[in-house]
Amino acid sequence: MSSETADRILEAACELIAEDGIDEVRIARVAQRAGASTSLVHHYFSTREELLEQALVHSFEQAGVERFDGEPATGSAVEGLAAAIRESLPYPGGQEREWVLWVELWLRAVREPDLRPVAARLYDRYRRWMADVITAGVESGEFAAGVDVERAANLAVALLDGAGVRALLGDPEMDVEAARALVATTLAGPLGVEADALLD
């Protein structure tokens, strides 16, 4: 299999899922977006369902590598957590697209148990990434001693998910900046830092 060709098809499928929702995506449209024939798409993916599932997995594996498996950010742990909060919310552009795909994966995993391990694996990487950022702050003395790192990481993920969904939906009471402020102010207390430091 040509990885480059398959990746191009998967990326085209991701773009269409983000634009129109998973139920509206058809093989012919994916082929057109990828600059390929429908027969070539079928060569790599035997069914539409296989293509759509693999597109979601591809998107999240790529995002996971870029976001969670890279080198730690330079600078202070406070700056690192502020950046992690920003990077985890649906700001317009690539982050918003990732969120739309994430919601599609949630919905499919609810209906299709075979996808639940994929979602759980991605959540585990996300939580561990957040825990590593918080651990660095405890070890450097920037965050309060005795912080329950796992609890703080789970709280951060829950806050980001809940506020992020509201921002993605265009809730007038919770745009992306309000979501960021809510997460920062809620985490600041347990971590022993000023909320403003997490909003820089």
N, C-alpha and C positions, 0 to 999 in steps of 0.2 A: 504493500500500500504506500502510495506517495503521501508522506505526512503533510507536505506543503499543500497538496490539493485537498486532502481531507480537512485540514485546518481552515482552508479558505471556505469550504462548504459549511463547516460548523460556525465560522464567524458570520457568514451570511445568514444562517438560521438564527443566530443570536440577535442580530440586528433586527430581523423581522419579528421575532418574538417580542423584543423590547418595544417595537413600533406599534404592533397590531394585536399582541396577545397570542398565546400559544395556539388557541383554537382556530385562528385565522390563517395560520402558516400552512402553505401547500408546497409540495416538492417542486412544482414548476416555478413558483416564485423564488424559492431558494436557489434553484439552478440559474435562473435569470440574474439574480443578485450576485451570485458567485462567478458568473461568466462561464457556466458549464452547461452541459446537456443534462436532461433529466435521466438519461441512461447512465451517465457518469455518476450522478448522485446515487442512483440505485446500485451502482457497482460497489460503492463504499457503505451504503446504509440500505439494508434490505427493505425496511418499511419506514413510513413517515414517523411512526412512534419511536423507532430506534434512533432516527436522526434527531428528533426533538429532545429525547432523553440525553443523548450524547452531547448535544449542543449545550444543554444546561450544565452538565458535568464539566465539559470543556471550559465554559466560561468561569465557573467557580474554581476549578483547578488552576486556571491561569491567574485569576484574581488572588487566589490563596498564595501562590508562589510569589507574586509581586508584592503583596501586602504583608503576609505573615512569615515568609521564609527568607526574607532579605536580611542584609546587615542591619543591626540596630541603629536607630537614628543617633547622630551625634548631638551633643548638647546635653542639657540637664534632663532629668527624669520628668520634671514638671512640663518642660517643653515637649518631651516625647509623648506624654499623656494628652496634652493639648492637641498635638498633631494626630494622635490616634482617634480622638473624639471627632475631629474635623473629617478625617479620612473615612469614618464609619457612618457618615450621614449622607443623605441623598442630595448633595449639591448638584446643580445642573451640569450636564455633560456625562462623563464616564461613570461617575459615582451614582448618578441617578439611573443610568442604564443598568448598572450592576444591581441596584435595588429592585428594579422592575423584574429582572431575571430571578432574583432571590425570592420574590413573592411568588412568581410562577413555580419555582421549585417547591416552596412550602405547600402550595395548593396541590401539586401533583403528588408530593410525598404523603399528604393526608389521604389521598384517594388510592395511592399505589404503594403498599408497604415495601416493595422492593427498593424504592428510592429513599426510604427513611435512613438507611445506613449512610448514604451519601450526604444527606443533610446533617446527620449527627457527626460525621467526620469533619465536615466543614465548620460546624459549630465548635467542635473541640479545638480545632486550630485557631479559631477566632478567640475563644476564651483563653487558651494558652498564651496567645500573643498579648492579650490585655493583661494577663497575670504576670508575664515577663516584664512589661512596662512598669507595673505597680511594684513588683519585687525590686527592680532597679532603684526605684525611689525610696523604698524602705532601707535598702542596703546603703544608699548614699546619705541617708539621714534627711532627705527632702520631704519624705512622708513620715507620718507618726510611727514610732516604734510600736510593735505589737499589732499592726494592722492585719486582719484576717484577709490574706491576699486572695484566696479562692472566693470568699464571699464578696469582696470588692470587685473582682473580675466578673463574677456572675451578675452583680448589681449593675455594673457598667454595660454589659451586653443586653440585659433586660431593658434598661433605660434607653439605650440606643435603638433597640428594636421597636419599642413602643412609641417613642417620640418620633423616630424615623418614619414609621408607617404613617403617622398623622401628617407629617410634613410632606411625604410623597403624595398623599391624597389631597393636598392643598387645603388642609384644615386652617381656617383663618386665625384660629387661636394658637396654632403650633406650626409656624413656618420653620425653615431649616435653622435659622439663627435662634429662634426661640427654643428649638429642640437642643441646640448646642448649649445654650445658657442653662437649660433645665438639667442636662446631664452634668455640666461643670459644677453647678451650685450644689447638686445632690451628692456628688462624689467628694467635693472639697472638704466637707465636715469630717467624714470618717478618715480621710487621708491626712487631715491636719494642715491643709493649705488654704490660701485665699482663693475664692472662686475666680477672681479676676486673673489669677496666674494661669488658670486653665483655659482662659478665653483669649489669650494673646495670640 
